[in-house]
């Protein structure tokens, strides 16, 4: 090999510094804006109780859509929990997406369902609906179960959109645990905004190891496994920092598929969820925003930082790999489908900030990191690796990674402080120190593999096995 | 020199990297310290709050129920020993609010007396005159819950405040403090009411002890949202005497007002509106057409429903579904053929 080592180092350093500076400025922007948003939210909500408003008959009716595929084990408990949400008028629509187990049968027998002749117009094309069920019992009158051929999550949600009765829809994962006042808090932006609100999203919290009774979180505990704790840090970074900041500048591109509320008319007008992408949640929101922009209607997308929805995160590396691989493919597919937005001033913040951010920080970042690691290995193989230089590079990346996680932890401490025991905070700090070395490379590799799989034409979701959320009888006290 | 030679000889870019690592490290340590400080600070705060709450409960109970309690001296002693910081004052206010919520009549007046005695009124006025919206909103909320007199010109200035929270709290205060005109502030409102504000006002009216206002007073307000709100309230409070005005509103030029008029009249089960609705059906937009269909389903006849069916346009598919559902509701066997036809069409389109 005939090249000047220090020249190469200089070029690599320059590239590294430039990219690093862009990333740092991006994260500083996120931190500042999310801090302001969190502070304002806390100020707004720390002195008043809005529960009495639930007595109003003028709150809009909401359809809660929850697709279920092979959920036989938990679906009954989950539906019972959903039925007890505090909101004056809502319906629960469970969409059985062609389950091969007894999901439908258990729903029919438990809730005494009968085949109902529900009339609806299929605005969005979906797989065949085999039947719509309602309950004979008054207690379950707001429960509707749709049985359809298997078509994936997006198709199931589209069926729900077609068949549901109300103008505001709340799309959730059936196994999510919602706080009792989740609907009221999520619908508030729709009612208290000068602009038209087309969607509002909420924070997703990690439920692993928490104590759950009757479908409600009664005690928040830190997960026992490192992999779940690392994901808590990731969720803090993504929600408390990322989405809060994007909400501040009205640049949100993603509302989690696990918990989001939408204006049904706009969803239908946009064409519903795209069943041909694995990132259907992000793709829908981008399409809705594009539609509003193209029609020149002032609108906004809102975000609520309260811990309203709890979910189980992957506990095994294999499942985590599949999930991250899919997220990456979903991001690239969405950016590909909406490439017109990129650096397009016509789309304002969406075109000039949000999509470039997603491209550089979400799509490219793992690829650049991976290239850096390959470069490092090559240097080592050719005997060109200078240990002090490597340590300096490693040091700057490592310290920045932990700084970012610790900032997110600070936001959690400043805002909701869900992990009250001091030992939880110390364990999270320890996780923040280990995560860049033990966890992040794996996530990066899953994302790189997602890129490769997309090129190879992989379009499947990948099986998402859950270990099941704990209940007091199954978990040790912590 | 103690510095290793490979550090001295580093290219400048690497030096920058080294400095950045140090900066990030120092920032991370600072943030960890801040987190620990926050945790300790919150713990101390909570401890102080818990302790003060116990003292306050004891003090208030004595003040309320102990006849031998030397009120003036004890109040001064309590202020001197316990109410030293802003946090102490906030905790005291909160505790008094808890009592105010649970006590009525004379006891409630005593709670106000303690509030004044603690000098918290000045604290409240101070907050109200600050420019920070969250302090204004909080102060208004306290004044509303404790039923405190505050300068009306100050409250009036908040009716059209830029911040919605301040506006909302001002509305609640004015409703609560009014003796005969709880919605008088609507005359001064120049900013459209959001649906959330409307729900707050509706909720505030539920606890209003006087005679409910005549909501028709604001039916000619220049803001559509105010008119819509009052149309809702006319139905909620069964003010049937205003049905004739509402019937005229069925031809109002504002779509939102027409829409709410139909809903309100339907709630009041006013059959007089049916001929007007049938006549207007063909001219209306799909949203209003849907409300007309629902109304016909609830208080109309099958013939009236059928008479509007030809005016449901080919592309108004949701409306067609609503029509069929209502037709089936009115006459379960009657609409079977139409429903079957519709199902065939939708299956073909799918």
Interface residues (C-beta under 8 A of the other chain):
Chain A: X6 X9 X10 X13 X14 X16 X17 X20 X43 X44 X47 X48 X52 X53 X55 X56 X57 X58 X59 X60 X119 X120 X121 X122 X123 X125 X126 X188 X190 X191 X192 X193 X194 X388 X389 X392 X393 X395 X396 X398 X399 X400 X402 X403 X406 X407 X409 X410 X413 X414 X417 X422 X425 X429
Chain B: X6 X7 X10 X11 X13 X14 X16 X17 X18 X20 X21 X24 X25 X27 X28 X31 X32 X34 X35 X38 X39 X42 X133 X134 X137 X138 X141 X164 X165 X169 X192 X194 X195 X196 X197 X198 X199 X200 X202 X203 X206 X232 X236 X317 X318 X320 X321 X324 X325 X328 X339 X342 X343 X346 X349 X350
